[in-house]
Amino acid sequence: MNKEMNLVADIGNSMTKIAWFDDGQIIESQRLSSGESADLNVIAGQRRTDGLIISSVSTDYENLVKS
């Protein structure tokens, strides 16, 4: 069986919430204030990440994730 690890980020006006899901279960989550929000590439690099799901109130999508 090939499990996938997904990183989910909910970027709000005052808080950013992130969670890693492994085989449909949350294995870790973090809450950051907007001032602490790190580059999602750095956060994704903390664990093997197969997919990234982003929800954001911002329309500035180009600056959220850099390839």
C-alpha positions as CSV (number, residue, x, y, z in Angstrom):
1,M,0.0,0.0,0.0
2,N,1.3,3.5,-0.9
3,K,0.5,6.0,1.8
4,E,0.5,9.7,1.0
5,M,1.5,12.5,3.4
6,N,-0.4,15.7,2.7
7,L,0.2,19.1,4.2
8,V,-2.9,21.2,4.6
9,A,-2.6,25.0,5.3
10,D,-5.5,27.3,6.3
11,I,-4.2,30.9,6.0
12,G,-6.4,33.4,7.7
13,N,-6.2,37.1,8.5
14,S,-4.7,36.6,12.0
15,M,-3.8,32.9,12.2
16,T,-2.3,30.2,9.9
17,K,-3.2,26.6,10.8
18,I,-1.2,23.8,9.3
19,A,-1.6,20.0,9.6
20,W,0.1,16.9,8.2
21,F,-2.2,14.1,7.3
22,D,-0.9,10.5,6.8
23,D,-3.4,8.0,5.4
24,G,-6.3,10.3,6.3
25,Q,-5.2,10.9,9.9
26,I,-3.8,14.1,11.4
27,I,-0.3,13.3,12.7
28,E,0.8,16.8,13.6
29,S,-0.7,20.3,13.6
30,Q,0.6,23.8,14.3
31,R,-0.9,27.3,14.7
32,L,1.0,30.4,13.8
33,S,0.1,34.0,14.1
34,S,0.2,35.9,10.7
35,G,3.5,37.5,11.7
36,E,5.1,34.1,12.3
37,S,3.9,32.5,9.0
38,A,6.8,30.9,7.4
39,D,7.3,30.0,3.8
40,L,5.3,26.9,3.1
41,N,8.2,25.4,1.2
42,V,10.2,25.5,4.5
43,I,7.3,24.0,6.4
44,A,6.7,21.3,3.8
45,G,10.4,20.4,3.9
46,Q,10.1,19.4,7.6
47,R,8.4,16.1,6.6
48,R,8.0,14.0,3.4
49,T,5.1,15.7,1.8
50,D,3.3,14.2,-1.2
51,G,0.6,16.9,-1.6
52,L,-0.2,20.4,-0.5
53,I,-3.7,21.8,0.0
54,I,-4.1,25.5,0.7
55,S,-7.1,27.5,1.8
56,S,-6.5,31.3,2.1
57,V,-8.5,34.5,2.5
58,S,-5.8,36.2,0.4
59,T,-5.9,36.5,-3.3
60,D,-2.1,36.9,-3.5
61,Y,-1.6,33.2,-4.5
62,E,1.8,33.7,-6.2
63,N,3.6,34.5,-3.0
64,L,2.1,31.6,-1.0
65,V,4.2,28.8,-2.6
66,K,7.3,29.1,-4.7
67,S,8.3,26.2,-6.9
